[in-house]
Amino acid sequence: MFELFQRILKFVHFSHTIFALPFAMGSMIVAAHGLPTPKIVLLILLAMVLGRTAAMAFNRMIDWEIDKENPRTAGRHKLVSQSVGWVLVIFPSLGFLAVCWFINPLCFFLSPLALAIFFFYSVTKRFTSFTQPFLGLALAVSPVGAWLAVKGEFAFAPLVLALGVAFWVTGFDLIYAIQDYDFDRRKRLGSMVVKYGIPRSLRLAQLMHAILFICLILFGIVGRLGLIYYISLLLVLGALIYEHRAATRLDVAGINEAFFQSNAFVSVVFVLAVATDCALRVISNS
């Protein structure tokens, strides 16, 4: 049973949850001006994990035959059976809807739309080259959803952060997709890397991450964050520069390492900066 659980975690790349989750947590903290109730924190965490698990499992199932032919992904279908794969789509999806019902009426009303956005990305490679922006859109849902869970209404701050997340994900997936350039081109699968080529895609990724950095500054302004937050953005900038330098070497192992380390670092630094800044503000006001 434990071995199956490990295979399931690997099947849905559970470790990559660290990318979007901190941005949801940061949005939650700013919305609550600190921490909301433990109930809301738990429900947001559950919604994030269930929604991402359903989305990733759906991606694996839709691409089951394609992944078998791709040398990079050829072992995925050996981790779990197709029946287990579809269970990992259906039950987390139902769990996501149930959790949203317990959060508030607006979140529950929007939850089917969120799932549709999560799932839609997985089919885009079949009809468009702009697959990376659709992945960015899917992850951009997280800070907006977390804000709605706390406030129950839309605001400018989470939309700015969502825009930054969308450009961040689009940029790093452009770099990540370089690994599949030859395969995607041969199979005629949609990808901006195939459409624009590797050199132009790397430049586009740099532009995307420059926009991310601007959005993080704007989020600090509209979220009324302080000096700690802005200083921490220098660490974020350093991680992004490191990622792009590693990408220019076009070394697959280096791209994988930079992809995980840099982007995990960016998201963790972001949420720690937001949490520290808000905590210091609460202390100073008490």
C-alpha positions as CSV (number, residue, x, y, z in Angstrom):
1,M,0.0,0.0,0.0
2,F,2.8,2.4,0.9
3,E,4.5,1.6,-2.4
4,L,1.3,2.4,-4.3
5,F,1.0,5.7,-2.4
6,Q,4.5,6.6,-3.5
7,R,3.8,5.8,-7.1
8,I,0.6,7.9,-6.9
9,L,2.6,10.9,-5.6
10,K,5.1,10.5,-8.4
11,F,2.4,10.0,-11.0
12,V,0.9,13.4,-10.1
13,H,4.2,15.1,-9.4
14,F,3.0,16.0,-5.9
15,S,6.3,17.8,-5.1
16,H,5.5,20.4,-7.8
17,T,2.5,21.6,-5.6
18,I,5.1,23.9,-4.0
19,F,5.0,26.1,-7.1
20,A,1.5,27.5,-6.9
21,L,0.6,26.8,-3.2
22,P,2.8,29.6,-1.8
23,F,1.2,32.2,-4.1
24,A,-2.2,31.1,-2.8
25,M,-1.0,31.4,0.7
26,G,0.5,34.8,0.1
27,S,-2.8,36.0,-1.4
28,M,-4.6,34.6,1.6
29,I,-2.4,36.3,4.1
30,V,-2.7,39.7,2.5
31,A,-6.5,39.3,2.2
32,A,-6.8,38.5,5.9
33,H,-4.1,41.0,7.0
34,G,-2.5,38.1,8.8
35,L,-3.9,34.6,9.1
36,P,-7.6,33.8,8.7
37,T,-9.3,31.2,10.8
38,P,-7.7,27.7,11.0
39,K,-10.8,26.4,9.2
40,I,-10.2,28.7,6.2
41,V,-6.5,27.9,6.1
42,L,-7.3,24.1,6.1
43,L,-10.0,24.4,3.4
44,I,-7.7,26.5,1.1
45,L,-4.9,23.9,1.5
46,L,-7.3,21.1,0.8
47,A,-8.8,22.8,-2.3
48,M,-5.3,23.5,-3.6
49,V,-4.1,19.9,-3.2
50,L,-7.3,18.3,-4.5
51,G,-7.6,20.6,-7.5
52,R,-4.0,20.2,-8.5
53,T,-4.1,16.4,-8.1
54,A,-7.2,16.2,-10.3
55,A,-5.7,18.4,-12.9
56,M,-2.4,16.5,-13.0
57,A,-4.1,13.1,-13.1
58,F,-6.3,14.3,-15.9
59,N,-3.3,15.5,-17.8
60,R,-1.6,12.1,-17.4
61,M,-4.7,10.2,-18.5
62,I,-5.4,12.4,-21.6
63,D,-1.8,12.1,-22.6
64,W,-1.4,8.4,-21.7
65,E,-0.6,7.2,-25.3
66,I,1.5,10.3,-26.1
67,D,3.6,9.9,-23.0
68,K,4.4,6.3,-23.8
69,E,6.2,7.5,-27.0
70,N,8.1,10.4,-25.4
71,P,11.5,9.2,-24.0
72,R,11.2,11.8,-21.1
73,T,7.8,10.5,-20.0
74,A,7.8,6.9,-21.2
75,G,7.7,5.5,-17.6
76,R,4.6,7.4,-16.4
77,H,2.1,4.7,-17.5
78,K,4.0,2.1,-15.4
79,L,3.4,3.9,-12.1
80,V,-0.4,3.2,-11.9
81,S,-3.1,1.5,-13.9
82,Q,-5.5,3.5,-16.0
83,S,-8.3,2.7,-13.6
84,V,-6.4,4.1,-10.7
85,G,-5.5,7.1,-12.9
86,W,-9.2,7.9,-13.5
87,V,-9.9,7.5,-9.8
88,L,-7.3,10.1,-9.2
89,V,-9.3,12.4,-11.5
90,I,-12.8,11.8,-10.3
91,F,-12.5,11.7,-6.5
92,P,-10.2,14.7,-6.1
93,S,-12.5,16.6,-8.4
94,L,-15.5,15.8,-6.3
95,G,-13.5,16.6,-3.2
96,F,-12.5,19.9,-4.6
97,L,-16.2,20.8,-5.3
98,A,-17.1,19.7,-1.8
99,V,-14.4,21.8,-0.1
100,C,-15.4,24.8,-2.1
101,W,-19.0,24.3,-0.9
102,F,-17.7,24.5,2.7
103,I,-15.7,27.7,2.0
104,N,-18.4,30.1,0.8
105,P,-21.2,30.3,-1.9
106,L,-19.1,32.2,-4.4
107,C,-16.2,29.8,-4.3
108,F,-18.6,26.9,-4.8
109,F,-20.4,28.6,-7.7
110,L,-17.0,29.2,-9.4
111,S,-15.5,25.8,-8.6
112,P,-16.8,24.0,-11.8
113,L,-15.2,26.8,-13.8
114,A,-12.0,26.4,-12.0
115,L,-11.9,22.7,-12.7
116,A,-12.7,23.4,-16.4
117,I,-9.7,25.7,-16.6
118,F,-7.5,23.1,-14.9
119,F,-8.6,20.4,-17.3
120,F,-8.6,22.5,-20.5
121,Y,-4.9,23.0,-20.5
122,S,-4.3,19.3,-21.0
123,V,-6.1,19.3,-24.4
124,T,-4.7,22.5,-25.8
125,K,-1.6,21.0,-27.4
126,R,-3.9,19.3,-29.9
127,F,-5.1,22.5,-31.5
128,T,-2.9,25.5,-30.6
129,S,0.7,26.3,-30.2
130,F,-0.1,28.6,-27.2
131,T,-0.2,25.8,-24.6
132,Q,2.1,27.5,-22.1
133,P,-0.2,30.5,-21.5
134,F,-3.1,28.1,-20.8
135,L,-1.0,26.4,-18.1
136,G,-0.2,29.8,-16.7
137,L,-4.0,30.5,-16.6
138,A,-4.6,27.3,-14.7
139,L,-2.1,28.1,-12.0
140,A,-3.2,31.8,-11.9
141,V,-6.5,30.6,-10.5
142,S,-4.9,29.8,-7.1
143,P,-4.2,33.4,-5.7
144,V,-7.7,34.5,-6.8
145,G,-9.3,31.5,-5.3
146,A,-7.5,32.0,-2.0
147,W,-8.5,35.6,-1.8
148,L,-12.2,34.8,-2.5
149,A,-12.0,32.1,0.2
150,V,-11.1,34.8,2.7
151,K,-13.0,37.9,1.4
152,G,-15.8,36.4,-0.6
153,E,-15.4,39.1,-3.2
154,F,-13.0,40.1,-6.0
155,A,-10.3,42.8,-5.6
156,F,-7.4,44.3,-7.7
157,A,-4.6,42.8,-5.6
158,P,-5.2,39.1,-6.3
159,L,-5.8,39.8,-10.0
160,V,-2.4,41.5,-10.2
161,L,-0.8,38.5,-8.4
162,A,-2.7,36.1,-10.7
163,L,-1.3,38.0,-13.8
164,G,2.2,37.6,-12.4
165,V,1.7,33.9,-11.7
166,A,0.4,33.5,-15.3
167,F,3.5,35.1,-16.8
168,W,5.8,33.3,-14.4
169,V,4.4,29.8,-15.3
170,T,4.3,30.6,-19.0
171,G,7.9,31.6,-18.8
172,F,9.2,28.6,-16.9
173,D,7.1,26.2,-19.0
174,L,8.7,27.7,-22.1
175,I,12.1,26.7,-20.6
176,Y,10.8,23.3,-19.5
177,A,9.3,22.5,-22.9
178,I,12.7,22.8,-24.6
179,Q,13.3,19.2,-23.4
180,D,10.4,18.0,-25.7
181,Y,11.2,20.2,-28.7
182,D,12.2,17.4,-31.0
183,F,9.4,15.1,-29.9
184,D,6.7,17.7,-30.1
185,R,7.8,18.9,-33.5
186,R,7.9,15.3,-34.8
187,K,4.4,14.5,-33.4
188,R,3.0,17.9,-34.4
189,L,2.0,18.8,-30.9
190,G,1.3,22.4,-30.0
191,S,4.0,24.3,-28.2
192,M,5.3,27.8,-28.3
193,V,8.8,26.4,-28.4
194,V,8.0,24.5,-31.6
195,K,6.3,27.6,-33.1
196,Y,9.1,30.1,-32.3
197,G,12.1,27.9,-31.9
198,I,14.4,27.6,-28.9
199,P,16.4,30.9,-29.1
200,R,13.2,33.0,-29.4
201,S,11.4,31.0,-26.8
202,L,14.2,31.7,-24.3
203,R,13.9,35.4,-25.0
204,L,10.2,35.2,-24.6
205,A,10.7,33.4,-21.2
206,Q,12.9,36.3,-20.1
207,L,10.2,38.8,-21.1
208,M,7.5,36.8,-19.2
209,H,9.6,36.8,-16.0
210,A,10.3,40.5,-16.3
211,I,6.5,41.0,-16.4
212,L,6.2,38.7,-13.3
213,F,8.7,40.9,-11.5
214,I,6.7,44.0,-12.3
215,C,3.5,42.3,-11.1
216,L,5.1,41.4,-7.8
217,I,6.1,45.0,-7.2
218,L,2.6,46.1,-8.1
219,F,1.2,43.5,-5.7
220,G,3.3,44.9,-3.0
221,I,1.9,48.3,-3.7
222,V,-1.8,47.4,-3.8
223,G,-1.3,45.0,-1.0
224,R,0.4,47.7,1.1
225,L,3.4,45.5,1.9
226,G,6.5,46.9,3.4
227,L,10.3,47.0,3.1
228,I,10.9,43.3,3.9
229,Y,8.8,42.3,1.0
230,Y,10.6,44.5,-1.5
231,I,14.0,43.5,-0.3
232,S,13.0,39.8,-0.7
233,L,12.1,40.5,-4.3
234,L,15.9,40.9,-4.9
235,L,16.2,37.2,-4.0
236,V,13.4,36.4,-6.4
237,L,15.2,38.3,-9.2
238,G,18.5,36.4,-8.4
239,A,16.7,33.0,-8.7
240,L,15.1,34.0,-12.0
241,I,18.5,35.1,-13.4
242,Y,20.0,31.8,-12.3
243,E,17.2,29.9,-14.0
244,H,17.7,31.7,-17.3
245,R,21.5,31.3,-17.3
246,A,21.0,27.6,-16.7
247,A,18.5,27.4,-19.6
248,T,20.9,29.0,-22.1
249,R,23.3,26.1,-21.6
250,L,20.5,23.8,-23.1
251,D,21.6,21.0,-20.8
252,V,18.6,18.8,-20.0
253,A,19.8,17.9,-16.5
254,G,20.6,21.5,-15.8
255,I,17.2,22.7,-17.0
256,N,15.5,20.2,-14.7
257,E,17.5,21.2,-11.7
258,A,17.1,24.9,-12.4
259,F,13.4,24.5,-13.1
260,F,12.6,22.9,-9.7
261,Q,15.1,24.7,-7.5
262,S,14.6,28.2,-8.9
263,N,10.9,28.1,-9.1
264,A,10.4,26.5,-5.7
265,F,12.8,29.2,-4.3
266,V,10.8,32.0,-6.0
267,S,7.5,30.8,-4.6
268,V,8.8,30.0,-1.1
269,V,10.6,33.4,-0.8
270,F,7.5,35.1,-1.9
271,V,5.2,33.6,0.8
272,L,7.8,34.0,3.5
273,A,8.3,37.7,2.6
274,V,4.6,38.3,2.7
275,A,4.1,36.4,5.9
276,T,7.1,38.2,7.6
277,D,5.9,41.6,6.4
278,C,2.4,41.1,7.6
279,A,3.5,39.6,11.0
280,L,5.8,42.6,11.6
281,R,2.9,45.0,10.8
282,V,0.6,43.2,13.2
283,I,3.2,43.3,15.9
284,S,3.9,47.0,15.4
285,N,0.1,47.8,15.5
286,S,-0.5,45.8,18.7
